Amino acid sequence: MPKSPQWINSEKRDRTIFILLFSCLVSGIPFTNLTYGQESLRLSYMFGNIHPHNSLITPLIKKPVKGFTVDYTWKNNRGEKWRQYFNYPNHGISYNYMSYGNPEILGNSHSLLYYLQFSFLPKHKFFDAGIIEYTGIGYFEKKYDPNHNPENQAISTYFNIGATIRFYTRIRIKPVYIEYSSGLNHFSNALIKSPNLGINVKNKSITVGYEFEDPPVRKNAPKTEGKTKPRHEFWIYGATGIKEIKGIENKNYFPVNASLNYTYRTSVINKMGIGLDFVYDPSIEDYAYLNYNYTGEPPLNFRYGISLHNEFLLGRAGIFASYGLNLQMNEYYTRQRYYKAGVKVYFNNLIGVVLLRAIPLFRADLLEFGIGYRIAPKSKK
């Protein structure tokens, strides 16, 4: 029988976090109807601790994590067409610096991130509370090296994907506001190179911001786009990426993923649907040979599953998330469930796809890039 992975005890926590985030997407994030934004500049001081999600991370924790963030929120008219459907949430660009309290092994990181900020409250003249999400690329000064830095099992490439989610409260005395937030930060390379345990930081921050303009004039967004509104949509995509496996040196794998999907458009800004996923991953059997008592039977590299997905539309882009179940199971597969999250970019009926596949969440399995095509017959109003 295969041995259980070290992260199995954290699966329930990861599943709970994913369900909460996925539920927000499925529900269309109703609190977004209560937000509006304006141009501003903000400076945040961050402090926190590395979360030891794996036993190999524990020895890396020496001192608290510290850092700062500089955010610029774009003007009201930036992305006005799609923002009006969410009643003008704040969004902008951010620079983030973090020191992980272990300069010899982990060093520091520098990140360039895009962020979205949504408010929970309908009116916040003096007080506000909500959520901020950051996504982007981080550069790490230190990475794993088998000879010079073998203890760094968290980061093995200089550039890594970064994501942060924060819940905040804000006191506003126009044009200045003071904000306190608490959240989770994650960096990893999506298994492009191994080892890739990633770094999770539970952090808090204190922010001072300055607003350059008043909130936009609130107006009701159109219920339909133009004269036609496609409700039913079929789309297909193919994607591939590159990954490594710890313990197998100098060998890269190129998994291939194909997906057939049906989507129903529930509103101008939201789609929900179901899909069939087919994955050929040549690393699975090698991993089984290395870690389990695998003799070559049954074949493991090809898998297929069924998934539910939701898409949140922001202009030509869509934030995409799905939860799936592999339809075959044997003793060598430790999990039937899989998750995918990413971005779709529309060029009329052609679709560019960037997806992060994870089993379970926060245990990145593959970063995929692909292209797709959609069939979306339009019906008249």
C-alpha positions in Angstrom: 0.0 0.0 0.0 1.3 3.5 -0.7 2.4 5.7 2.2 0.4 8.8 3.0 1.9 12.1 2.1 3.1 14.4 4.9 0.5 17.0 4.1 -2.5 14.7 4.5 -3.4 16.1 7.9 -3.9 19.6 6.5 -6.3 18.4 3.8 -9.5 19.3 5.8 -8.2 22.8 6.4 -7.3 23.3 2.8 -10.6 21.9 1.6 -12.5 24.2 3.9 -10.6 27.3 2.6 -11.2 26.2 -1.0 -15.0 25.6 -0.4 -15.3 29.1 1.2 -13.6 30.8 -1.8 -15.3 28.7 -4.4 -18.7 29.4 -2.7 -18.0 33.1 -3.1 -17.4 32.6 -6.8 -20.5 30.4 -7.2 -22.7 32.8 -5.4 -21.4 35.7 -7.6 -19.9 37.3 -4.5 -23.0 39.3 -3.6 -21.2 41.8 -1.4 -19.5 43.2 -4.6 -22.7 45.1 -5.3 -21.9 47.3 -2.3 -18.4 48.5 -3.3 -17.0 51.5 -5.1 -13.4 52.7 -5.6 -11.3 55.8 -6.3 -7.7 56.6 -7.1 -5.4 56.4 -4.0 -1.9 55.6 -2.8 -1.4 53.3 0.2 1.6 52.2 2.3 1.3 49.0 4.5 3.7 47.6 7.2 3.4 43.8 7.4 4.3 41.4 10.1 3.6 37.7 10.7 5.0 34.2 10.9 5.6 31.4 8.5 3.0 28.7 8.7 4.6 25.2 9.1 2.3 23.3 6.7 5.0 20.6 6.3 7.5 19.2 8.7 10.4 20.2 6.5 9.3 23.9 6.8 9.5 23.9 10.6 13.4 24.1 10.8 13.3 27.1 8.5 11.3 29.2 10.9 13.7 31.4 12.9 12.3 34.9 13.4 9.0 36.7 12.5 8.3 37.8 9.0 8.4 41.5 8.3 7.8 43.6 5.2 5.9 46.4 3.5 3.6 47.0 0.6 3.1 50.1 -1.7 -0.2 50.1 -3.5 -1.6 52.4 -6.2 -5.3 52.2 -6.9 -6.3 53.2 -10.5 -8.7 56.0 -11.3 -12.4 55.6 -11.4 -12.5 55.4 -15.2 -10.0 52.5 -15.4 -12.0 49.4 -16.4 -15.3 51.3 -16.1 -17.3 49.0 -18.3 -16.8 45.9 -16.2 -16.5 47.7 -12.9 -20.0 49.1 -13.0 -21.4 45.5 -12.7 -19.6 45.2 -9.4 -20.3 48.9 -8.4 -16.7 50.0 -8.9 -14.4 47.9 -6.7 -10.9 49.2 -6.1 -8.2 47.6 -8.2 -4.6 48.5 -8.9 -0.9 47.5 -8.8 1.3 46.7 -5.8 4.9 46.3 -4.9 5.6 44.0 -1.9 8.8 43.3 0.1 9.1 40.5 2.6 11.9 39.4 4.9 11.4 35.8 6.2 13.5 36.0 9.3 16.1 33.5 8.0 18.4 35.5 5.7 21.0 32.7 5.0 18.4 30.2 3.8 15.2 32.0 2.8 16.4 35.5 2.2 13.9 38.2 1.1 11.4 38.5 -1.7 10.2 41.3 -4.0 6.8 41.0 -5.7 4.8 42.9 -8.4 1.1 42.1 -7.9 -2.3 43.0 -9.1 -5.1 43.5 -6.5 -8.8 43.8 -6.1 -10.5 45.2 -3.1 -14.2 44.6 -2.3 -16.2 46.1 0.6 -18.7 44.2 2.7 -20.6 47.4 3.6 -23.1 49.4 1.6 -22.0 52.8 2.9 -18.6 53.5 4.4 -18.2 57.3 4.8 -16.2 56.8 8.0 -15.9 53.0 8.5 -15.4 50.1 6.1 -14.6 46.4 6.2 -13.9 44.0 3.3 -11.5 41.8 1.5 -8.4 42.4 -0.7 -6.9 39.8 -3.0 -3.4 40.0 -4.5 -2.0 37.9 -7.4 1.3 38.2 -9.3 5.0 37.3 -9.5 7.6 37.3 -6.8 11.4 37.2 -7.0 13.3 35.4 -4.2 16.9 36.2 -3.4 17.5 32.7 -2.0 16.5 29.3 -3.5 17.2 25.6 -3.1 20.6 24.4 -4.1 21.7 20.8 -3.4 25.3 22.0 -2.6 25.0 25.5 -1.1 21.4 25.7 0.2 20.0 22.2 0.6 17.8 23.1 3.6 15.6 25.4 1.5 12.9 22.9 0.6 10.3 25.6 0.1 11.6 27.6 -2.9 13.6 26.2 -5.8 13.3 29.0 -8.4 14.0 32.7 -8.3 10.6 33.6 -9.7 7.4 32.3 -8.1 3.7 32.8 -8.2 2.3 34.9 -5.3 -1.2 35.1 -3.9 -2.5 36.9 -0.8 -5.9 37.3 0.7 -6.6 39.8 3.5 -9.7 40.8 5.5 -9.5 44.4 6.5 -11.2 47.1 8.6 -10.8 50.8 7.8 -11.4 54.1 9.5 -11.7 57.0 6.9 -11.3 60.7 7.5 -11.3 62.1 4.0 -8.9 62.1 2.2 -6.8 59.9 4.6 -7.7 56.4 5.9 -6.1 54.0 8.4 -6.5 50.3 7.9 -5.8 47.1 9.8 -5.9 43.7 8.0 -5.2 40.0 8.6 -4.6 37.3 6.0 -2.5 34.6 4.4 0.3 34.9 1.8 1.5 32.1 -0.4 4.4 31.6 -2.8 5.4 28.6 -5.0 6.5 27.8 -8.5 3.6 25.4 -9.2 6.1 22.5 -9.4 7.9 23.8 -12.4 11.0 22.8 -10.4 11.3 20.6 -7.3 11.4 20.8 -4.3 8.4 23.1 -4.1 6.8 23.0 -0.7 6.1 26.8 -1.0 5.9 29.4 1.8 2.7 30.3 3.6 2.8 33.3 5.8 0.0 34.3 8.2 0.3 38.0 8.3 -1.2 41.2 9.7 -0.7 44.7 8.3 -1.3 48.4 9.3 -2.0 50.7 6.4 -2.1 54.4 5.8 -3.8 55.6 2.6 -4.5 58.8 0.8 -7.4 59.3 -1.7 -6.9 61.6 -4.7 -10.5 61.6 -5.9 -14.0 61.1 -4.7 -15.9 57.9 -5.1 -17.5 57.5 -8.6 -21.2 58.3 -9.1 -23.1 55.1 -8.6 -25.3 54.0 -11.4 -27.2 50.8 -12.3 -25.4 48.6 -14.7 -27.2 47.2 -17.8 -28.8 43.8 -17.2 -27.7 42.6 -20.7 -24.8 43.3 -23.0 -26.0 44.8 -26.3 -28.8 43.4 -28.3 -27.9 39.7 -27.7 -27.0 37.7 -24.7 -25.6 34.2 -25.1 -26.9 32.0 -22.4 -25.6 28.6 -23.4 -22.0 28.1 -24.3 -19.8 25.1 -25.3 -16.1 25.4 -25.1 -13.0 23.2 -25.4 -9.4 23.8 -24.5 -6.1 22.1 -24.5 -3.2 23.1 -22.1 0.2 21.9 -21.1 2.9 22.8 -18.7 6.2 21.6 -17.3 7.0 20.0 -13.9 9.6 18.2 -11.9 9.5 15.4 -9.3 11.6 15.4 -6.2 14.0 12.5 -6.3 14.2 12.2 -10.1 17.0 14.6 -11.2 17.4 16.1 -14.7 14.1 15.0 -16.0 11.2 17.3 -16.9 7.6 16.2 -17.6 5.1 17.8 -19.9 1.5 16.9 -18.9 -1.3 17.5 -21.3 -4.8 18.5 -20.3 -7.9 18.6 -22.5 -11.3 19.7 -21.3 -14.9 19.7 -22.8 -17.3 22.1 -21.1 -20.8 23.4 -21.1 -21.5 26.7 -19.4 -24.8 28.5 -18.6 -24.5 32.3 -18.2 -26.4 33.2 -15.0 -25.9 36.9 -15.4 -23.8 39.5 -17.4 -20.9 38.8 -15.1 -21.2 35.2 -14.1 -21.1 31.7 -15.7 -21.6 28.3 -14.2 -21.1 24.9 -15.8 -19.9 21.3 -16.0 -16.9 19.8 -17.8 -15.1 16.6 -18.6 -11.3 16.7 -18.0 -8.8 14.4 -19.6 -5.2 14.5 -18.3 -2.1 12.6 -19.5 0.7 13.1 -16.9 3.8 11.0 -17.6 5.2 11.8 -14.1 2.7 9.8 -12.2 4.1 6.3 -12.9 7.6 7.5 -12.3 6.5 8.9 -9.0 4.8 5.6 -8.1 8.0 3.6 -9.0 10.0 5.9 -6.8 7.7 6.1 -3.7 5.4 3.1 -3.8 5.7 -0.6 -4.4 4.6 -0.1 -8.1 5.4 -2.8 -10.6 3.9 -1.2 -13.8 0.3 -2.3 -13.5 -2.3 -0.8 -13.7 -1.4 2.2 -16.0 -1.5 5.4 -14.0 -0.5 8.3 -16.3 -3.9 8.8 -18.0 -6.8 10.0 -15.9 -10.2 11.5 -16.6 -12.8 13.3 -14.4 -15.9 15.4 -14.2 -15.8 18.9 -12.7 -18.1 21.8 -11.8 -16.9 25.3 -12.6 -17.7 28.9 -12.1 -16.4 32.0 -14.0 -16.4 35.6 -12.9 -16.3 38.0 -15.9 -14.2 41.2 -15.9 -14.3 42.6 -19.4 -12.3 40.4 -21.8 -11.0 38.3 -18.9 -12.6 35.8 -16.6 -11.6 34.4 -13.2 -12.1 30.7 -13.4 -12.3 28.0 -10.7 -13.4 24.4 -10.8 -13.7 21.4 -8.4 -13.4 18.0 -9.9 -13.5 14.3 -9.2 -11.4 11.7 -11.0 -13.6 8.8 -12.1 -11.1 6.0 -11.6 -9.3 5.0 -8.4 -6.8 2.5 -7.2 -4.4 2.1 -4.3 -1.7 4.3 -5.9 -3.8 7.4 -6.2 -3.9 9.2 -2.8 -6.7 11.6 -3.9 -9.6 11.5 -6.3 -10.4 15.2 -5.9 -8.6 18.0 -7.8 -8.9 21.7 -8.1 -8.2 24.2 -10.9 -8.1 28.0 -10.8 -6.9 30.6 -13.2 -7.7 33.1 -15.9 -9.4 33.0 -19.3 -8.8 35.8 -21.8 -11.3 36.1 -24.7 -10.3 37.0 -28.3 -13.8 36.8 -29.7 -14.3 33.0 -29.8 -10.7 32.1 -29.2 -9.7 31.7 -25.5 -6.3 32.0 -23.9 -6.1 29.9 -20.7 -3.8 30.0 -17.7 -4.6 27.5 -15.0 -3.1 26.3 -11.7 -3.9 22.7 -11.0 -3.7 21.6 -7.4 -4.2 18.4 -5.4 -5.2 19.5 -2.8 -5.4 23.3 -2.6 -2.0 25.0 -1.8 -0.3 21.8 -3.0 0.4 23.0 -6.6 0.7 20.2 -9.1 1.0 22.0 -12.4 0.9 25.5 -14.0 -0.8 25.1 -17.4 -1.0 27.4 -20.4 -3.4 26.7 -23.3 -5.8 27.8 -25.9 -9.4 27.0 -26.5 -12.5 27.7 -28.7 -16.0 28.4 -27.7 -19.4 28.0 -29.5 -21.8 30.6 -28.1 -25.0 30.9 -30.1 -26.6 34.3 -29.4 -30.3 34.6 -28.9 -32.2 37.9 -29.4 -33.7 39.7 -26.5 
